[in-house]
């Protein structure tokens, strides 16, 4: 939990140095889907935290792994104990930079596509990660959405042979966040 507290200390400093270009949420929604012929697995986490600085382009996003809710309690238990080891690796974090956001006029409504590049840490494995994000500015608020896939093996997540056919090698992830200005 010490690492988790360090993240919120960093968020605290970002908030207190906030200018008109910084936005925040602690209710981002992350869903993932693992589809195989044997089984379909879906989970949702509604407590993602994001700080985005539209002046510098810096962005940080974090979720508590245990925050994912599954349709079946047994799936949730296996996810946390066997695969993600969420007691040992409690959060997933993305730290990166949004390209070209300094040119977006946040006072005008509109839709924008932004490329992000940075580092994704999941299951204590950090890898370079880039993706496109859709932004919509509306009445001073920003809605974001993105979709991507993660190869389970890339992050050291081991799936036992007994259930290997039930869990997809690549998991589809969707992220949606409504950001509000920091004041």
SULRAMO-V454190 format. One record per residue. PHI is phi in degrees with one decimal (999 if undefined). OMEGA is omega in degrees with one decimal (999 if undefined). BURIAL is + if it has 16 or more other C-alpha atoms within 10 Angstrom, else -. Layout:
phi = (PHI;PHI)
omega = (OMEGA;OMEGA)
burial = (BURIAL;BURIAL)
This chain:
phi = (999;-61.7;-63.1;-62.6;-66.9;-62.7;-62.2;-71.7;-64.9;-62.5;-62.3;-56.3;-67.5;-63.9;-64.2;-75.8;-105.8;-68.5;-111.6;-67.6;-96.3;-99.4;-129.4;-150.3;-152.2;-128.3;-129.2;-66.2;-108.2;-119.5;-122.4;-136.8;-138.4;-120.5;-113.6;-134.2;-59.3;-83.5;-160.7;-112.4;-122.0;-127.9;-147.9;-134.4;-125.6;-108.6;-130.0;-71.8;-111.2;-139.9;-124.1;-126.6;-106.8;-79.7;-84.5;-91.0;90.5;-69.6;-143.4;-133.2;-137.7;-145.1;-137.7;-82.8;-60.9;-66.2;-75.5;-73.1;-109.0;-113.2;-66.1;-113.7;-60.0;-65.5;-62.1;-62.2;-63.0;-63.4;-57.3;-74.3;-86.8;-93.7;-100.2;-87.3;46.6;-65.2;-70.7;-85.3;-124.8;-72.9;-141.5;-115.4;-135.6;-120.0;-126.2;-161.5;-133.9;-94.4;-87.7;78.3;-71.0;-66.8;-94.1;-84.6;-85.1;-72.5;-88.5;-114.7;-65.1;169.8;-111.6;-142.9;-108.5;-126.2;-94.1;-115.7;-139.8;-178.3;-126.2;-109.3;-112.9;-144.1;58.0;65.7;-117.4;-110.4;-136.9;-60.8;-145.9;-131.0;-165.4;-91.0;-125.9;-90.9;-116.6;-129.2;-94.3;-146.3;53.2;82.9;-114.8;-124.2;-103.8;-126.2;-153.1;-156.1;-132.2;-161.2;-119.6;-124.6;-80.8;-55.2;-64.1;-61.7;-110.1;67.5;-89.5;-97.9;-106.4;-58.6;-55.3;-59.7;-117.5;-56.5;-76.4;-89.3;-120.2;-65.8;-70.4;-121.3;-106.4;-83.8;-123.1;-125.2;-128.9;-132.4;-144.0;-107.7;-98.3;-122.6;-61.0;-77.3;-120.8)
omega = (179.9;179.2;179.8;179.4;176.5;178.4;-178.2;172.5;177.8;177.7;178.3;-179.7;176.1;-179.1;-176.1;173.4;-172.5;172.1;-178.2;-175.7;-177.0;-177.7;-171.1;167.1;170.5;179.6;176.9;-178.4;176.8;175.4;171.7;-176.3;175.3;-178.6;172.2;175.3;-177.3;-172.7;174.3;-178.6;177.5;175.1;-178.9;175.0;-175.9;-176.3;175.2;178.7;-179.1;170.5;-179.7;178.4;-176.7;173.1;-178.3;-176.4;-179.7;178.3;173.6;-178.3;178.2;173.2;169.8;-176.5;179.9;-179.6;178.9;178.5;-178.5;176.9;-178.4;-178.5;-179.2;176.0;-179.6;179.3;179.5;179.0;-176.6;-175.2;-171.4;-172.0;-175.6;-179.6;-170.3;173.8;-180.0;-179.0;-167.7;-176.0;171.3;-174.9;170.5;174.0;-177.3;-176.9;175.1;-178.0;172.5;-177.7;178.5;179.7;178.8;177.2;-176.4;177.5;-179.7;175.7;177.6;178.9;-177.2;173.4;-175.3;175.5;174.3;176.3;180.0;-177.5;175.7;176.9;-178.3;178.3;178.8;175.1;179.8;-179.2;173.0;-178.3;176.0;-179.1;174.3;179.1;174.8;177.8;171.3;176.7;178.7;176.6;175.5;177.8;-178.2;173.1;179.3;173.1;177.6;176.6;176.1;175.7;177.3;173.7;-175.9;-177.4;-179.9;-177.2;173.9;179.3;-175.4;177.2;-179.4;-178.0;-177.5;-178.1;-176.3;-179.5;-178.7;-175.0;-177.9;175.7;177.7;-176.4;178.4;-177.4;174.2;178.2;175.6;179.8;172.6;-175.9;177.0;-179.8;171.7;-179.8;999)
burial = (-;-;-;-;-;-;-;-;-;-;+;-;-;+;+;-;-;-;-;-;+;+;+;+;+;+;+;+;+;+;+;+;+;+;+;-;-;-;-;-;+;+;+;+;+;+;+;+;+;+;+;+;+;+;+;-;+;+;+;+;+;+;+;+;+;+;+;+;+;+;-;-;-;-;-;+;-;-;+;+;-;-;+;+;+;+;-;-;+;+;+;+;+;+;+;+;+;+;+;-;+;-;-;-;-;+;-;-;-;-;-;-;+;+;-;+;+;+;+;+;+;+;+;+;-;+;-;-;-;+;-;+;+;-;+;+;+;-;-;-;-;+;+;+;+;+;+;-;-;-;-;+;-;-;+;-;+;-;+;-;-;-;-;-;-;+;+;+;+;+;+;+;+;-;+;+;+;+;+;+;+;+;-)
